[in-house]
Amino acid sequence: MMERRPLLPGERDDGTEGEKVFVNRAFEFDGEKYRLASGHQQEWGLQMLSELRLTGSEHILDLGCGDGRLTERLSRLVPEGSVLGIDASAGMIFSAGAYARPNLEFRQMDIRDLDFQGQFDVIYSNAALHWVTDHRHLLRQSRLALRDGGYLLWNFGGAGNCRFFLETVRSLMQEEPYRALFDGFVWPWFMPSQSEYEQLLEAAGFSGAVVTLENRDRYFQHEEEMIRWMDQPCLVPFLTWLPDGAGTAFRQAVIDRMLRVTRQPDGTCFETFRRIHVRAAK
């Protein structure tokens, strides 16, 4: 059996003796750059907030809180309750910390390490959970974290999401000199179909689940807007893996190809955004 590379910071070895399985790592992001590149994620998250039916005293967990802007909005909806926002990225938590208040806490924590017991009325997540590849574990731990009658409200990347970007990076990864450099690389995203996720929720014991696959295709207003989105967060897993020189060349090759295939006659750039939207009760 070929010897595998050593674990990188933030990775875990979930294999058993004799067969090692490397799960995807938690990546580090720049919270301020993400703030400038995440307008569409903010739009989706604000729409989700309007779906919440709250009395104002609920305890809410925000999975993958990012720079904290939406988490702060959540805290305004529960003045007699509390909100905890978690994110594995120190850069995101640093940016989010500016919004902390008596009923709003931010904590650097990997979503895969959830270990709460019956503490929350709502678990909310926007544009984050496609970064978690083991949703069986995620759903099991989320159900444990909910109080009886509590519910999930999640939105994340689903089948067909970011088609042009994913085709571009997959193709480039198979070319020289990158083929050998990406040996052992663990794909960072899980983007299921609607039916696949319905089955996962049922297996985890959630009731009344409503899962939809939403079409949120987007025209970026100009090339710079699309490049900012690719830089934070899409390219991070690949540039983290590659040596500096190779990473710089890989980034430029992805940008050049993406602009060729997504640029429209009016100067905008088109990309597919397909979202899994979940509401499910314990």
N, C-alpha and C positions, 0 to 999 in steps of 0.2 A: 504493500500500500504506500502511495506517495506521501512523504512527510508534508504536513500542512504548515503554513506559516504560524508564528506565534500570535497570540491574541493582541489586538490593539487596544488602547485605552477605551473603556466603555463597552467592550465586547464581552460576551460570556460564552463559555463552552458548555452547551447543554447536552452533549453526547454522553454515552456511557463508555466504560473502559473498552478500548479496542476499536471504537468507531466514533470519531469526534465530529460533532455537528456545530458549525459556527453560526450563531444567530446574528441578525443585523444589529449594528451598534447604534448608540444614541449619538447624534451628530451635534456639533457646536455651530451655532448661527450668530450672526451679527444682528442684534435686536434693532438697532437704528437703521441699518440698511433694509432689513425686512419691513420696517414701518413704511419706508418709501416705495416698496415693491409689492405691497399686499392690499392694494385698494379693492380688488375683486373679492378677496377673502373677507374683508371687512363688510362689504355689501351683503354677502351671503350670511355672515354671522348676525348682522342687524336684523335681517329677515327672520332668522331663527328665534331671536329674542321675542319677537311678536307672537310666536307660537306658545310661549310659556304661559301657563295659567297659575299665578302665584298669589298667595295671601299676604306675602311680605315678611313671613317669619321662617321661610324655608332655609335649609342648609344645603348649599350647592357646591359640587366639585366640578371644576373646569379642567378637562384633560387636554394638555397641550395648549396652555394659555398664551403662548407666544409673548408678544410685547405688552400684553395686559390691557389693551384698550377695550376689548369686548368684555373682559372679566370685570373691569371697573363699571361698565354699564350694567352687568349682572348685579353687582353689589347695590346699585341704586334701587333695584327692584325688590330687594329684601332688606329694608332698613332695620327690621327686628330679627333678621336671620344672619347668615354668614356665608361667605364665599371663599373657597380655597382654590387658587390657581396653581397648577403644577406644570413644570416643563423641565426636560432633561438638560436644556441648554443654559449655561451660566449667563451667556450674553442676552438671551431672552429675559431671564429672571432679573438681570440687572436693569434692563429697560422697564420691565413691568413694575419694579419696586417703587417707581415714582408715583404709582397710583395707590399704594397701600393706604389703608384707612382702618378704623377700629373693627369693621365687619368684613374686611378684605385682607387676606394673607396670600403671599406668594411663596412657593417653596420649590427649590431645585430638586426634582425627583423624576426618575424614569417611569413612564407610564407602565412599563412591564413589571415594575416593582410594587404595584398597588397592594396594600395590605391593610385595608380599612374594614371595619366590621359594623354594619348597620348605622353609619353615621350621616348619610346624606339622603335628602328627599329627591334631589335631581342630580344626575350626572350629565353635564353638557359638554359637547366638544364640536369645534368647527375647524375644518381644514387641517386636521392633525392625524387622524387615526389611520390613514393609509401609510404612515410611517411605522406602524406596528404590524409586524408580519404574523404574529400568533394571536388571532382573534378568539380562538377557543379559550386560551388562558385569560385574555383581556375580558371577555364576557363573563367568565366564571368569577374573576376577582371583582368586576363591577357589580355583579349581582350580590355578592357578599357585602359590598360597601353600601348598598342601598338599604334604607329602612323599608319595612313592609308597606306596599303601596307606592313606593318611589318609582321613578322612571328615568329612562335614558332619552336624551334628545341629541342625536349625533348627525353630523354631515361630513363626509370625507370622500376621497377619490374612488370612483368605481370603474367598472369595465368600460373601456373606450376613452378614459381620461388621458389628456395630454398626448394624443396619438402621434403628432409630428415630433415632439421632443423625444418620446420613448423610442420611436423608430430610428431617429437620428443617432441617439447615443448607443443603441444596440448595434447598429450597423458599424459605427466607428470603432466600437470595442472589439469587433472581429477583424479589424484591419491592423496591419503592421504600422508602427511598432507596438500598438496597444494590446494586441491579443495576449502576448505573454505577460505584459504588465498587469492585466486584470485577472490573471490566474488566481483562483481562490476568492475573488470578489463575491460578496453576498448581496444579491439584489435588495434594495432598501425598502421596496413598497409592496403593499398588498392592496389590490384593487379588484374586488369581487363583483360578480354579477348580482342582480337583485335576488334571484332564486337561491344562489349560493348563500347569501347572507340571511335570508329567511330560514334556511336550514340550520345555520349556526345559532341563530337566536332560539329556535325551537329546541335544539339540543342543549342549550344552556339553561332552559327552564323559564324563559321570559314569556309573558302572556300578552295578548292583544297587540302583538307587534305589527306595525305598519312600516313597510320598507318600500321606498320608491327610488327609481333611477332618474335623476334629473338631468336635463340638457342645459348646461350653463356656458355653452360655447362663447368665446370672447374674441373681440377685435381689439388688440392693443393699439392705442392711438398713434404710436410711432415706434421706430426700432428701439430707441433707448428704453422705452417702457418694457418691451419684451426682454431686452437684455438684462435689465434690473431683476425681472422675475426669474430668469434663468440663473443668475448669479446667487440670488437668495430667495428660495432655498434649493432650486432643482439641481444645480451642478455641484453642490457641496459634497455629497457622498463620493463623487468621482474624483474631485480635486483633493479631497482628504486622503484618498487611497494612493494617488499617483505621486511620484517624485515631483519636486517643484518645476523643473524644466518641462517634463512631460505634461504636467498639469496645465501649464500655461498654453502649450500647443494644443492640447485636447480642448480646452475651453474655447480657443479661437476657432478651431475647426467646427465645433458644435454651433457656435454663433454664426459662422459664415454659412453653413448648410441650412440652419434654421431660417435665416433671413431669406435665403433663396427660395425655400419651399413655402414659407408662410406669408411673404410680403404680397400685399394686394395692390392693384393699380392706384389706389388713392393714398398709398403710403402706410396704411394700417397693416398689422400683422395678425393673422388668424391662428387660433389654437382651439382644440376641442377640450371642453371641461365637462365631464360627466360625474355626477355626484350621487353617492348613496346617502339617502336621507332615512334616518331611523328614529322611530318613537316606539318604545317598548316598556312595559311595566313589570315590576317584580310581583 
